[in-house]
Amino acid sequence: MKEVVDPLSEARRYVDNAKQTLAQNGQLNLDSRRYEDAKYVKAAGNYLWLAVLMALDAVFQVKDNRKSVRVDVKDYKKAVSHRDKKLSGWVDDAYNILHLSMNNDGVQSKGTIDDGFRLANDIIDRCAVLLPRRQVG
């Protein structure tokens, strides 16, 4: 039997995995404020982007409401923009920083990566506020 996992707790676990990946393997050059190996930046960006998608799915059920087999980032942006403009801006930024810059391009700037972590945490926290509370009993 598969254990039911709270999606926001799981999203936070992914953020922790990203943090661990960079802490253990990232090799930050303090002089240049850049990570030495893009491989670990890409892995951290992937963890962070997946964390954001988990949090968004918990609130907006984008995967449940899709018409096609594969969910597109446009589906998330559309769902979010109808409910929360502030969160919508954060999702746009997270897509650009976490998915495109970190995960795809391997941008190694510590400032960019720090912004990515802040955005992922802000989005998860916002989703926690928006998540409808389940009634017990």
A tleap script that builds the chain and sets N, CA, C and O, in Angstrom:
source leaprc.protein.ff14SB
mol = sequence {
  NMET LYS GLU VAL VAL ASP PRO LEU SER GLU
  ALA ARG ARG TYR VAL ASP ASN ALA LYS GLN
  THR LEU ALA GLN ASN GLY GLN LEU ASN LEU
  ASP SER ARG ARG TYR GLU ASP ALA LYS TYR
  VAL LYS ALA ALA GLY ASN TYR LEU TRP LEU
  ALA VAL LEU MET ALA LEU ASP ALA VAL PHE
  GLN VAL LYS ASP ASN ARG LYS SER VAL ARG
  VAL ASP VAL LYS ASP TYR LYS LYS ALA VAL
  SER HIE ARG ASP LYS LYS LEU SER GLY TRP
  VAL ASP ASP ALA TYR ASN ILE LEU HIE LEU
  SER MET ASN ASN ASP GLY VAL GLN SER LYS
  GLY THR ILE ASP ASP GLY PHE ARG LEU ALA
  ASN ASP ILE ILE ASP ARG CYS ALA VAL LEU
  LEU PRO ARG ARG GLN VAL CGLY
}
set mol.1.N position { 0.844 -1.190 0.000 }
set mol.1.CA position { 0.000 0.000 0.000 }
set mol.1.C position { 0.884 1.246 0.000 }
set mol.1.O position { 1.799 1.371 0.813 }
set mol.2.N position { 0.603 2.144 -0.902 }
set mol.2.CA position { 1.394 3.357 -1.036 }
set mol.2.C position { 1.001 4.363 0.049 }
set mol.2.O position { -0.178 4.633 0.274 }
set mol.3.N position { 2.016 4.906 0.709 }
set mol.3.CA position { 1.789 5.882 1.764 }
set mol.3.C position { 1.388 7.228 1.153 }
set mol.3.O position { 1.990 7.678 0.178 }
set mol.4.N position { 0.373 7.863 1.732 }
set mol.4.CA position { -0.065 9.169 1.266 }
set mol.4.C position { 0.902 10.214 1.810 }
set mol.4.O position { 1.129 10.304 3.017 }
set mol.5.N position { 1.454 10.987 0.914 }
set mol.5.CA position { 2.438 11.993 1.287 }
set mol.5.C position { 1.846 13.381 1.077 }
set mol.5.O position { 1.237 13.657 0.043 }
set mol.6.N position { 2.030 14.243 2.059 }
set mol.6.CA position { 1.598 15.629 1.934 }
set mol.6.C position { 2.441 16.282 0.840 }
set mol.6.O position { 3.666 16.311 0.951 }
set mol.7.N position { 1.807 16.811 -0.221 }
set mol.7.CA position { 2.579 17.350 -1.343 }
set mol.7.C position { 3.465 18.534 -0.967 }
set mol.7.O position { 4.534 18.712 -1.551 }
set mol.8.N position { 3.037 19.343 -0.002 }
set mol.8.CA position { 3.872 20.477 0.382 }
set mol.8.C position { 5.080 20.032 1.201 }
set mol.8.O position { 6.158 20.616 1.085 }
set mol.9.N position { 4.906 19.005 2.025 }
set mol.9.CA position { 6.056 18.431 2.739 }
set mol.9.C position { 7.030 17.799 1.752 }
set mol.9.O position { 8.246 17.910 1.907 }
set mol.10.N position { 6.493 17.145 0.754 }
set mol.10.CA position { 7.338 16.536 -0.278 }
set mol.10.C position { 8.067 17.626 -1.071 }
set mol.10.O position { 9.239 17.464 -1.409 }
set mol.11.N position { 7.391 18.718 -1.364 }
set mol.11.CA position { 8.032 19.831 -2.066 }
set mol.11.C position { 9.177 20.399 -1.226 }
set mol.11.O position { 10.247 20.703 -1.754 }
set mol.12.N position { 8.954 20.539 0.063 }
set mol.12.CA position { 10.020 21.040 0.948 }
set mol.12.C position { 11.190 20.050 1.020 }
set mol.12.O position { 12.344 20.458 1.155 }
set mol.13.N position { 10.893 18.769 0.931 }
set mol.13.CA position { 11.947 17.754 0.915 }
set mol.13.C position { 12.803 17.901 -0.347 }
set mol.13.O position { 14.021 17.727 -0.297 }
set mol.14.N position { 12.171 18.216 -1.465 }
set mol.14.CA position { 12.920 18.444 -2.706 }
set mol.14.C position { 13.823 19.675 -2.581 }
set mol.14.O position { 14.950 19.673 -3.076 }
set mol.15.N position { 13.325 20.727 -1.916 }
set mol.15.CA position { 14.158 21.915 -1.678 }
set mol.15.C position { 15.366 21.526 -0.828 }
set mol.15.O position { 16.486 21.955 -1.104 }
set mol.16.N position { 15.140 20.721 0.194 }
set mol.16.CA position { 16.255 20.246 1.026 }
set mol.16.C position { 17.241 19.424 0.202 }
set mol.16.O position { 18.452 19.540 0.393 }
set mol.17.N position { 16.739 18.598 -0.708 }
set mol.17.CA position { 17.620 17.813 -1.581 }
set mol.17.C position { 18.481 18.730 -2.449 }
set mol.17.O position { 19.664 18.459 -2.653 }
set mol.18.N position { 17.899 19.798 -2.954 }
set mol.18.CA position { 18.652 20.759 -3.770 }
set mol.18.C position { 19.749 21.413 -2.936 }
set mol.18.O position { 20.884 21.570 -3.386 }
set mol.19.N position { 19.388 21.788 -1.716 }
set mol.19.CA position { 20.356 22.421 -0.819 }
set mol.19.C position { 21.503 21.464 -0.500 }
set mol.19.O position { 22.670 21.856 -0.515 }
set mol.20.N position { 21.167 20.218 -0.215 }
set mol.20.CA position { 22.188 19.200 0.072 }
set mol.20.C position { 23.090 18.958 -1.130 }
set mol.20.O position { 24.306 18.838 -0.981 }
set mol.21.N position { 22.509 18.888 -2.308 }
set mol.21.CA position { 23.278 18.657 -3.524 }
set mol.21.C position { 24.353 19.722 -3.694 }
set mol.21.O position { 25.506 19.408 -3.989 }
set mol.22.N position { 23.974 20.973 -3.507 }
set mol.22.CA position { 24.956 22.050 -3.656 }
set mol.22.C position { 25.940 22.090 -2.492 }
set mol.22.O position { 27.126 22.353 -2.692 }
set mol.23.N position { 25.458 21.832 -1.284 }
set mol.23.CA position { 26.348 21.874 -0.119 }
set mol.23.C position { 27.411 20.786 -0.181 }
set mol.23.O position { 28.565 21.019 0.182 }
set mol.24.N position { 27.028 19.602 -0.637 }
set mol.24.CA position { 27.953 18.472 -0.650 }
set mol.24.C position { 28.840 18.443 -1.890 }
set mol.24.O position { 29.975 17.971 -1.823 }
set mol.25.N position { 28.344 18.936 -3.012 }
set mol.25.CA position { 29.070 18.776 -4.275 }
set mol.25.C position { 29.304 20.064 -5.055 }
set mol.25.O position { 30.054 20.064 -6.030 }
set mol.26.N position { 28.686 21.139 -4.648 }
set mol.26.CA position { 28.648 22.346 -5.472 }
set mol.26.C position { 29.948 23.098 -5.615 }
set mol.26.O position { 30.138 23.779 -6.623 }
set mol.27.N position { 30.844 23.011 -4.670 }
set mol.27.CA position { 32.132 23.693 -4.719 }
set mol.27.C position { 31.984 25.172 -5.095 }
set mol.27.O position { 32.275 25.571 -6.223 }
set mol.28.N position { 31.540 25.951 -4.155 }
set mol.28.CA position { 31.364 27.385 -4.358 }
set mol.28.C position { 32.717 28.080 -4.303 }
set mol.28.O position { 33.472 27.907 -3.347 }
set mol.29.N position { 33.020 28.862 -5.328 }
set mol.29.CA position { 34.216 29.690 -5.356 }
set mol.29.C position { 33.830 31.021 -4.722 }
set mol.29.O position { 33.062 31.787 -5.304 }
set mol.30.N position { 34.354 31.298 -3.543 }
set mol.30.CA position { 33.965 32.497 -2.810 }
set mol.30.C position { 34.432 33.782 -3.484 }
set mol.30.O position { 33.781 34.819 -3.362 }
set mol.31.N position { 35.553 33.720 -4.192 }
set mol.31.CA position { 36.047 34.915 -4.877 }
set mol.31.C position { 35.131 35.338 -6.023 }
set mol.31.O position { 34.827 36.520 -6.179 }
set mol.32.N position { 34.700 34.378 -6.812 }
set mol.32.CA position { 33.857 34.702 -7.973 }
set mol.32.C position { 32.361 34.607 -7.666 }
set mol.32.O position { 31.531 35.033 -8.469 }
set mol.33.N position { 32.017 34.043 -6.488 }
set mol.33.CA position { 30.615 33.820 -6.092 }
set mol.33.C position { 29.890 32.998 -7.154 }
set mol.33.O position { 28.757 33.290 -7.536 }
set mol.34.N position { 30.587 31.960 -7.614 }
set mol.34.CA position { 30.043 31.042 -8.620 }
set mol.34.C position { 30.328 29.611 -8.192 }
set mol.34.O position { 31.338 29.326 -7.550 }
set mol.35.N position { 29.414 28.714 -8.563 }
set mol.35.CA position { 29.639 27.290 -8.322 }
set mol.35.C position { 30.521 26.749 -9.446 }
set mol.35.O position { 30.370 27.121 -10.610 }
set mol.36.N position { 31.440 25.868 -9.072 }
set mol.36.CA position { 32.445 25.358 -10.013 }
set mol.36.C position { 31.872 24.390 -11.051 }
set mol.36.O position { 32.319 24.385 -12.197 }
set mol.37.N position { 30.899 23.581 -10.669 }
set mol.37.CA position { 30.427 22.507 -11.543 }
set mol.37.C position { 28.944 22.691 -11.872 }
set mol.37.O position { 28.084 22.600 -10.996 }
set mol.38.N position { 28.666 22.948 -13.139 }
set mol.38.CA position { 27.288 23.188 -13.581 }
set mol.38.C position { 26.401 21.958 -13.373 }
set mol.38.O position { 25.184 22.089 -13.246 }
set mol.39.N position { 26.995 20.777 -13.339 }
set mol.39.CA position { 26.214 19.545 -13.170 }
set mol.39.C position { 25.357 19.597 -11.902 }
set mol.39.O position { 24.187 19.216 -11.923 }
set mol.40.N position { 25.940 20.067 -10.808 }
set mol.40.CA position { 25.209 20.102 -9.538 }
set mol.40.C position { 24.228 21.264 -9.471 }
set mol.40.O position { 23.205 21.180 -8.792 }
set mol.41.N position { 24.537 22.335 -10.168 }
set mol.41.CA position { 23.586 23.441 -10.280 }
set mol.41.C position { 22.359 22.970 -11.053 }
set mol.41.O position { 21.229 23.277 -10.675 }
set mol.42.N position { 22.578 22.231 -12.126 }
set mol.42.CA position { 21.464 21.707 -12.917 }
set mol.42.C position { 20.606 20.760 -12.082 }
set mol.42.O position { 19.378 20.817 -12.145 }
set mol.43.N position { 21.241 19.897 -11.306 }
set mol.43.CA position { 20.493 18.962 -10.454 }
set mol.43.C position { 19.668 19.736 -9.422 }
set mol.43.O position { 18.498 19.423 -9.198 }
set mol.44.N position { 20.274 20.740 -8.800 }
set mol.44.CA position { 19.560 21.544 -7.801 }
set mol.44.C position { 18.398 22.294 -8.459 }
set mol.44.O position { 17.308 22.362 -7.892 }
set mol.45.N position { 18.622 22.853 -9.641 }
set mol.45.CA position { 17.548 23.554 -10.356 }
set mol.45.C position { 16.393 22.630 -10.663 }
set mol.45.O position { 15.231 23.022 -10.561 }
set mol.46.N position { 16.709 21.399 -11.040 }
set mol.46.CA position { 15.665 20.417 -11.330 }
set mol.46.C position { 14.866 20.093 -10.063 }
set mol.46.O position { 13.636 20.068 -10.096 }
set mol.47.N position { 15.554 19.848 -8.958 }
set mol.47.CA position { 14.855 19.586 -7.692 }
set mol.47.C position { 13.937 20.757 -7.331 }
set mol.47.O position { 12.786 20.553 -6.946 }
set mol.48.N position { 14.448 21.973 -7.457 }
set mol.48.CA position { 13.661 23.144 -7.079 }
set mol.48.C position { 12.442 23.329 -7.986 }
set mol.48.O position { 11.355 23.647 -7.502 }
set mol.49.N position { 12.612 23.132 -9.289 }
set mol.49.CA position { 11.490 23.277 -10.209 }
set mol.49.C position { 10.429 22.215 -9.927 }
set mol.49.O position { 9.234 22.510 -9.946 }
set mol.50.N position { 10.860 20.993 -9.668 }
set mol.50.CA position { 9.895 19.936 -9.333 }
set mol.50.C position { 9.164 20.257 -8.031 }
set mol.50.O position { 7.974 19.967 -7.903 }
set mol.51.N position { 9.856 20.845 -7.075 }
set mol.51.CA position { 9.218 21.247 -5.818 }
set mol.51.C position { 8.118 22.272 -6.078 }
set mol.51.O position { 7.030 22.187 -5.508 }
set mol.52.N position { 8.407 23.229 -6.933 }
set mol.52.CA position { 7.413 24.252 -7.284 }
set mol.52.C position { 6.201 23.600 -7.944 }
set mol.52.O position { 5.062 23.920 -7.603 }
set mol.53.N position { 6.439 22.689 -8.884 }
set mol.53.CA position { 5.323 22.034 -9.572 }
set mol.53.C position { 4.476 21.207 -8.609 }
set mol.53.O position { 3.251 21.186 -8.728 }
set mol.54.N position { 5.106 20.534 -7.669 }
set mol.54.CA position { 4.347 19.761 -6.659 }
set mol.54.C position { 3.448 20.677 -5.839 }
set mol.54.O position { 2.280 20.369 -5.602 }
set mol.55.N position { 4.003 21.800 -5.412 }
set mol.55.CA position { 3.226 22.741 -4.603 }
set mol.55.C position { 2.056 23.302 -5.412 }
set mol.55.O position { 0.940 23.410 -4.904 }
set mol.56.N position { 2.314 23.654 -6.659 }
set mol.56.CA position { 1.240 24.186 -7.510 }
set mol.56.C position { 0.161 23.140 -7.765 }
set mol.56.O position { -1.030 23.451 -7.743 }
set mol.57.N position { 0.579 21.906 -8.005 }
set mol.57.CA position { -0.406 20.834 -8.221 }
set mol.57.C position { -1.278 20.599 -6.997 }
set mol.57.O position { -2.453 20.255 -7.121 }
set mol.58.N position { -0.699 20.786 -5.814 }
set mol.58.CA position { -1.475 20.585 -4.582 }
set mol.58.C position { -2.646 21.561 -4.500 }
set mol.58.O position { -3.709 21.220 -3.983 }
set mol.59.N position { -2.449 22.767 -5.008 }
set mol.59.CA position { -3.483 23.796 -4.921 }
set mol.59.C position { -4.369 23.831 -6.170 }
set mol.59.O position { -5.591 23.945 -6.069 }
set mol.60.N position { -3.750 23.732 -7.334 }
set mol.60.CA position { -4.471 23.992 -8.579 }
set mol.60.C position { -4.865 22.737 -9.357 }
set mol.60.O position { -5.601 22.839 -10.339 }
set mol.61.N position { -4.401 21.571 -8.950 }
set mol.61.CA position { -4.717 20.296 -9.611 }
set mol.61.C position { -4.557 20.380 -11.128 }
set mol.61.O position { -5.415 19.911 -11.877 }
set mol.62.N position { -3.476 20.968 -11.565 }
set mol.62.CA position { -3.232 21.160 -12.994 }
set mol.62.C position { -3.175 19.820 -13.713 }
set mol.62.O position { -3.727 19.678 -14.804 }
set mol.63.N position { -2.516 18.842 -13.115 }
set mol.63.CA position { -2.407 17.534 -13.764 }
set mol.63.C position { -3.765 16.864 -13.909 }
set mol.63.O position { -4.012 16.170 -14.896 }
set mol.64.N position { -4.650 17.066 -12.931 }
set mol.64.CA position { -5.976 16.458 -12.983 }
set mol.64.C position { -6.874 17.111 -14.035 }
set mol.64.O position { -7.778 16.467 -14.567 }
set mol.65.N position { -6.626 18.378 -14.332 }
set mol.65.CA position { -7.487 19.138 -15.232 }
set mol.65.C position { -6.941 19.267 -16.649 }
set mol.65.O position { -7.486 20.023 -17.453 }
set mol.66.N position { -5.885 18.548 -16.960 }
set mol.66.CA position { -5.258 18.687 -18.281 }
set mol.66.C position { -6.094 18.018 -19.368 }
set mol.66.O position { -6.837 17.067 -19.125 }
set mol.67.N position { -5.942 18.546 -20.553 }
set mol.67.CA position { -6.621 17.974 -21.710 }
set mol.67.C position { -5.680 17.094 -22.512 }
set mol.67.O position { -6.120 16.165 -23.191 }
set mol.68.N position { -4.388 17.382 -22.437 }
set mol.68.CA position { -3.405 16.589 -23.169 }
set mol.68.C position { -2.709 15.636 -22.194 }
set mol.68.O position { -2.905 15.717 -20.981 }
set mol.69.N position { -1.918 14.759 -22.729 }
set mol.69.CA position { -1.207 13.773 -21.916 }
set mol.69.C position { -0.141 14.454 -21.065 }
set mol.69.O position { 0.052 14.096 -19.903 }
set mol.70.N position { 0.539 15.420 -21.633 }
set mol.70.CA position { 1.645 16.086 -20.964 }
set mol.70.C position { 1.224 17.487 -20.522 }
set mol.70.O position { 0.594 18.224 -21.280 }
set mol.71.N position { 1.577 17.841 -19.297 }
set mol.71.CA position { 1.274 19.169 -18.784 }
set mol.71.C position { 2.363 20.125 -19.246 }
set mol.71.O position { 3.547 19.789 -19.221 }
set mol.72.N position { 1.962 21.305 -19.664 }
set mol.72.CA position { 2.888 22.332 -20.116 }
set mol.72.C position { 2.951 23.436 -19.064 }
set mol.72.O position { 2.000 23.625 -18.305 }
set mol.73.N position { 4.045 24.153 -19.017 }
set mol.73.CA position { 4.161 25.247 -18.063 }
set mol.73.C position { 3.047 26.274 -18.271 }
set mol.73.O position { 2.639 26.945 -17.323 }
set mol.74.N position { 2.560 26.400 -19.495 }
set mol.74.CA position { 1.456 27.321 -19.772 }
set mol.74.C position { 0.208 26.936 -18.995 }
set mol.74.O position { -0.569 27.802 -18.594 }
set mol.75.N position { 0.013 25.626 -18.779 }
set mol.75.CA position { -1.143 25.169 -18.002 }
set mol.75.C position { -1.052 25.656 -16.558 }
set mol.75.O position { -2.049 26.076 -15.969 }
set mol.76.N position { 0.154 25.595 -15.997 }
set mol.76.CA position { 0.351 26.091 -14.633 }
set mol.76.C position { 0.157 27.601 -14.574 }
set mol.76.O position { -0.531 28.112 -13.689 }
set mol.77.N position { 0.757 28.302 -15.508 }
set mol.77.CA position { 0.656 29.761 -15.519 }
set mol.77.C position { -0.795 30.212 -15.655 }
set mol.77.O position { -1.217 31.162 -14.996 }
set mol.78.N position { -1.555 29.535 -16.504 }
set mol.78.CA position { -2.961 29.885 -16.706 }
set mol.78.C position { -3.768 29.650 -15.427 }
set mol.78.O position { -4.558 30.503 -15.023 }
set mol.79.N position { -3.568 28.500 -14.796 }
set mol.79.CA position { -4.304 28.178 -13.570 }
set mol.79.C position { -3.995 29.176 -12.456 }
set mol.79.O position { -4.894 29.621 -11.742 }
set mol.80.N position { -2.741 29.514 -12.318 }
set mol.80.CA position { -2.326 30.422 -11.251 }
set mol.80.C position { -2.806 31.841 -11.518 }
set mol.80.O position { -3.251 32.523 -10.595 }
set mol.81.N position { -2.725 32.297 -12.763 }
set mol.81.CA position { -3.074 33.687 -13.083 }
set mol.81.C position { -4.543 33.997 -12.811 }
set mol.81.O position { -4.897 35.148 -12.555 }
set mol.82.N position { -5.393 32.984 -12.864 }
set mol.82.CA position { -6.817 33.202 -12.597 }
set mol.82.C position { -7.106 33.414 -11.116 }
set mol.82.O position { -8.168 33.921 -10.755 }
set mol.83.N position { -6.156 33.025 -10.251 }
set mol.83.CA position { -6.443 33.067 -8.815 }
set mol.83.C position { -5.549 34.005 -8.026 }
set mol.83.O position { -5.993 34.597 -7.043 }
set mol.84.N position { -4.278 34.154 -8.443 }
set mol.84.CA position { -3.332 34.894 -7.604 }
set mol.84.C position { -2.269 35.552 -8.485 }
set mol.84.O position { -1.360 34.881 -8.973 }
set mol.85.N position { -2.387 36.862 -8.684 }
set mol.85.CA position { -1.473 37.587 -9.578 }
set mol.85.C position { -0.045 37.616 -9.030 }
set mol.85.O position { 0.911 37.501 -9.796 }
set mol.86.N position { 0.107 37.768 -7.731 }
set mol.86.CA position { 1.446 37.786 -7.127 }
set mol.86.C position { 2.139 36.444 -7.357 }
set mol.86.O position { 3.295 36.399 -7.778 }
set mol.87.N position { 1.437 35.371 -7.084 }
set mol.87.CA position { 1.976 34.036 -7.292 }
set mol.87.C position { 2.283 33.810 -8.774 }
set mol.87.O position { 3.256 33.136 -9.115 }
set mol.88.N position { 1.464 34.365 -9.638 }
set mol.88.CA position { 1.676 34.227 -11.076 }
set mol.88.C position { 3.032 34.804 -11.489 }
set mol.88.O position { 3.749 34.201 -12.288 }
set mol.89.N position { 3.372 35.949 -10.956 }
set mol.89.CA position { 4.668 36.558 -11.235 }
set mol.89.C position { 5.815 35.704 -10.720 }
set mol.89.O position { 6.845 35.559 -11.378 }
set mol.90.N position { 5.622 35.143 -9.532 }
set mol.90.CA position { 6.651 34.266 -8.958 }
set mol.90.C position { 6.848 33.016 -9.810 }
set mol.90.O position { 7.976 32.559 -9.993 }
set mol.91.N position { 5.757 32.466 -10.329 }
set mol.91.CA position { 5.861 31.259 -11.164 }
set mol.91.C position { 6.625 31.579 -12.447 }
set mol.91.O position { 7.458 30.789 -12.889 }
set mol.92.N position { 6.341 32.733 -13.040 }
set mol.92.CA position { 7.095 33.149 -14.236 }
set mol.92.C position { 8.585 33.230 -13.921 }
set mol.92.O position { 9.416 32.705 -14.662 }
set mol.93.N position { 8.914 33.892 -12.816 }
set mol.93.CA position { 10.320 34.034 -12.427 }
set mol.93.C position { 10.952 32.682 -12.109 }
set mol.93.O position { 12.094 32.421 -12.487 }
set mol.94.N position { 10.211 31.831 -11.420 }
set mol.94.CA position { 10.738 30.508 -11.063 }
set mol.94.C position { 11.013 29.683 -12.307 }
set mol.94.O position { 12.033 28.999 -12.387 }
set mol.95.N position { 10.119 29.741 -13.272 }
set mol.95.CA position { 10.332 29.016 -14.524 }
set mol.95.C position { 11.635 29.487 -15.187 }
set mol.95.O position { 12.448 28.675 -15.630 }
set mol.96.N position { 11.813 30.795 -15.243 }
set mol.96.CA position { 13.006 31.350 -15.885 }
set mol.96.C position { 14.284 31.029 -15.115 }
set mol.96.O position { 15.299 30.687 -15.721 }
set mol.97.N position { 14.247 31.132 -13.803 }
set mol.97.CA position { 15.454 30.906 -13.008 }
set mol.97.C position { 15.712 29.425 -12.776 }
set mol.97.O position { 16.805 28.931 -13.056 }
set mol.98.N position { 14.708 28.713 -12.263 }
set mol.98.CA position { 14.921 27.322 -11.866 }
set mol.98.C position { 15.016 26.384 -13.063 }
set mol.98.O position { 15.944 25.582 -13.165 }
set mol.99.N position { 14.056 26.492 -13.957 }
set mol.99.CA position { 14.009 25.544 -15.069 }
set mol.99.C position { 14.960 25.934 -16.203 }
set mol.99.O position { 15.777 25.123 -16.640 }
set mol.100.N position { 14.852 27.158 -16.667 }
set mol.100.CA position { 15.659 27.557 -17.815 }
set mol.100.C position { 17.113 27.853 -17.441 }
set mol.100.O position { 18.033 27.260 -18.004 }
set mol.101.N position { 17.320 28.769 -16.492 }
set mol.101.CA position { 18.694 29.188 -16.169 }
set mol.101.C position { 19.488 28.125 -15.423 }
set mol.101.O position { 20.606 27.790 -15.815 }
set mol.102.N position { 18.914 27.598 -14.354 }
set mol.102.CA position { 19.663 26.619 -13.561 }
set mol.102.C position { 19.654 25.238 -14.207 }
set mol.102.O position { 20.711 24.682 -14.503 }
set mol.103.N position { 18.466 24.685 -14.424 }
set mol.103.CA position { 18.347 23.300 -14.891 }
set mol.103.C position { 18.843 23.129 -16.325 }
set mol.103.O position { 19.623 22.215 -16.594 }
set mol.104.N position { 18.420 23.970 -17.234 }
set mol.104.CA position { 18.819 23.810 -18.632 }
set mol.104.C position { 20.203 24.377 -18.918 }
set mol.104.O position { 21.043 23.702 -19.513 }
set mol.105.N position { 20.444 25.623 -18.493 }
set mol.105.CA position { 21.681 26.310 -18.854 }
set mol.105.C position { 22.817 26.103 -17.857 }
set mol.105.O position { 23.982 26.301 -18.200 }
set mol.106.N position { 22.495 25.710 -16.636 }
set mol.106.CA position { 23.540 25.513 -15.627 }
set mol.106.C position { 24.204 26.808 -15.186 }
set mol.106.O position { 25.400 26.822 -14.897 }
set mol.107.N position { 23.436 27.905 -15.131 }
set mol.107.CA position { 23.970 29.186 -14.674 }
set mol.107.C position { 24.524 28.993 -13.263 }
set mol.107.O position { 23.824 28.488 -12.386 }
set mol.108.N position { 25.769 29.390 -13.043 }
set mol.108.CA position { 26.478 29.043 -11.816 }
set mol.108.C position { 26.597 30.197 -10.819 }
set mol.108.O position { 27.273 30.058 -9.800 }
set mol.109.N position { 25.964 31.312 -11.092 }
set mol.109.CA position { 26.025 32.477 -10.224 }
set mol.109.C position { 25.304 32.208 -8.901 }
set mol.109.O position { 24.140 31.808 -8.886 }
set mol.110.N position { 26.014 32.435 -7.789 }
set mol.110.CA position { 25.416 32.213 -6.471 }
set mol.110.C position { 24.190 33.097 -6.268 }
set mol.110.O position { 23.212 32.657 -5.664 }
set mol.111.N position { 24.223 34.326 -6.757 }
set mol.111.CA position { 23.081 35.234 -6.613 }
set mol.111.C position { 21.836 34.701 -7.301 }
set mol.111.O position { 20.739 34.753 -6.744 }
set mol.112.N position { 22.007 34.193 -8.499 }
set mol.112.CA position { 20.881 33.617 -9.236 }
set mol.112.C position { 20.340 32.393 -8.512 }
set mol.112.O position { 19.128 32.214 -8.398 }
set mol.113.N position { 21.236 31.563 -8.032 }
set mol.113.CA position { 20.829 30.341 -7.331 }
set mol.113.C position { 20.128 30.677 -6.021 }
set mol.113.O position { 19.127 30.051 -5.671 }
set mol.114.N position { 20.651 31.667 -5.296 }
set mol.114.CA position { 19.988 32.102 -4.058 }
set mol.114.C position { 18.576 32.616 -4.346 }
set mol.114.O position { 17.643 32.333 -3.595 }
set mol.115.N position { 18.424 33.374 -5.440 }
set mol.115.CA position { 17.087 33.842 -5.842 }
set mol.115.C position { 16.168 32.660 -6.149 }
set mol.115.O position { 14.982 32.688 -5.822 }
set mol.116.N position { 16.719 31.630 -6.775 }
set mol.116.CA position { 15.935 30.438 -7.082 }
set mol.116.C position { 15.419 29.746 -5.828 }
set mol.116.O position { 14.254 29.351 -5.770 }
set mol.117.N position { 16.274 29.599 -4.832 }
set mol.117.CA position { 15.846 28.992 -3.572 }
set mol.117.C position { 14.777 29.838 -2.896 }
set mol.117.O position { 13.793 29.307 -2.382 }
set mol.118.N position { 14.970 31.164 -2.896 }
set mol.118.CA position { 13.989 32.053 -2.266 }
set mol.118.C position { 12.635 31.927 -2.963 }
set mol.118.O position { 11.598 31.840 -2.305 }
set mol.119.N position { 12.649 31.918 -4.290 }
set mol.119.CA position { 11.402 31.797 -5.049 }
set mol.119.C position { 10.698 30.471 -4.768 }
set mol.119.O position { 9.490 30.445 -4.533 }
set mol.120.N position { 11.446 29.379 -4.792 }
set mol.120.CA position { 10.841 28.065 -4.536 }
set mol.120.C position { 10.179 28.054 -3.159 }
set mol.120.O position { 9.047 27.590 -3.018 }
set mol.121.N position { 10.878 28.560 -2.149 }
set mol.121.CA position { 10.309 28.587 -0.793 }
set mol.121.C position { 9.107 29.514 -0.707 }
set mol.121.O position { 8.117 29.185 -0.054 }
set mol.122.N position { 9.180 30.673 -1.360 }
set mol.122.CA position { 8.042 31.605 -1.356 }
set mol.122.C position { 6.811 30.976 -2.006 }
set mol.122.O position { 5.698 31.119 -1.500 }
set mol.123.N position { 7.007 30.285 -3.119 }
set mol.123.CA position { 5.886 29.655 -3.821 }
set mol.123.C position { 5.275 28.544 -2.971 }
set mol.123.O position { 4.052 28.438 -2.881 }
set mol.124.N position { 6.105 27.726 -2.355 }
set mol.124.CA position { 5.592 26.650 -1.488 }
set mol.124.C position { 4.824 27.246 -0.318 }
set mol.124.O position { 3.745 26.764 0.025 }
set mol.125.N position { 5.373 28.296 0.301 }
set mol.125.CA position { 4.690 28.944 1.423 }
set mol.125.C position { 3.356 29.549 0.990 }
set mol.125.O position { 2.365 29.462 1.715 }
set mol.126.N position { 3.335 30.156 -0.185 }
set mol.126.CA position { 2.085 30.750 -0.691 }
set mol.126.C position { 1.054 29.669 -0.983 }
set mol.126.O position { -0.129 29.839 -0.692 }
set mol.127.N position { 1.498 28.569 -1.552 }
set mol.127.CA position { 0.588 27.456 -1.832 }
set mol.127.C position { 0.019 26.874 -0.535 }
set mol.127.O position { -1.129 26.431 -0.498 }
set mol.128.N position { 0.826 26.877 0.522 }
set mol.128.CA position { 0.341 26.389 1.821 }
set mol.128.C position { -0.813 27.248 2.323 }
set mol.128.O position { -1.749 26.736 2.938 }
set mol.129.N position { -0.751 28.543 2.066 }
set mol.129.CA position { -1.833 29.454 2.467 }
set mol.129.C position { -3.074 29.240 1.602 }
set mol.129.O position { -4.200 29.300 2.094 }
set mol.130.N position { -2.859 28.989 0.314 }
set mol.130.CA position { -3.980 28.831 -0.625 }
set mol.130.C position { -4.630 27.454 -0.592 }
set mol.130.O position { -5.768 27.288 -1.031 }
set mol.131.N position { -3.909 26.472 -0.074 }
set mol.131.CA position { -4.412 25.103 -0.075 }
set mol.131.C position { -5.670 24.989 0.775 }
set mol.131.O position { -5.651 25.349 1.952 }
set mol.132.N position { -6.758 24.498 0.202 }
set mol.132.CA position { -7.979 24.338 0.996 }
set mol.132.C position { -7.753 23.317 2.114 }
set mol.132.O position { -7.184 22.248 1.893 }
set mol.133.N position { -8.198 23.662 3.288 }
set mol.133.CA position { -8.048 22.758 4.439 }
set mol.133.C position { -9.040 21.610 4.317 }
set mol.133.O position { -10.214 21.806 4.002 }
set mol.134.N position { -8.542 20.424 4.571 }
set mol.134.CA position { -9.427 19.244 4.525 }
set mol.134.C position { -10.203 19.140 5.822 }
set mol.134.O position { -9.667 19.356 6.909 }
set mol.135.N position { -11.462 18.808 5.688 }
set mol.135.CA position { -12.318 18.623 6.858 }
set mol.135.C position { -12.078 17.243 7.443 }
set mol.135.O position { -12.009 16.254 6.713 }
set mol.136.N position { -11.951 17.177 8.748 }
set mol.136.CA position { -11.730 15.904 9.421 }
set mol.136.C position { -13.081 15.364 9.870 }
set mol.136.O position { -13.912 16.095 10.409 }
set mol.137.N position { -13.289 14.049 9.635 }
set mol.137.CA position { -14.510 13.390 10.110 }
set mol.137.C position { -15.570 13.474 9.166 }
set mol.137.O position { -16.663 12.967 9.418 }
savepdb mol mol.pdb
quit
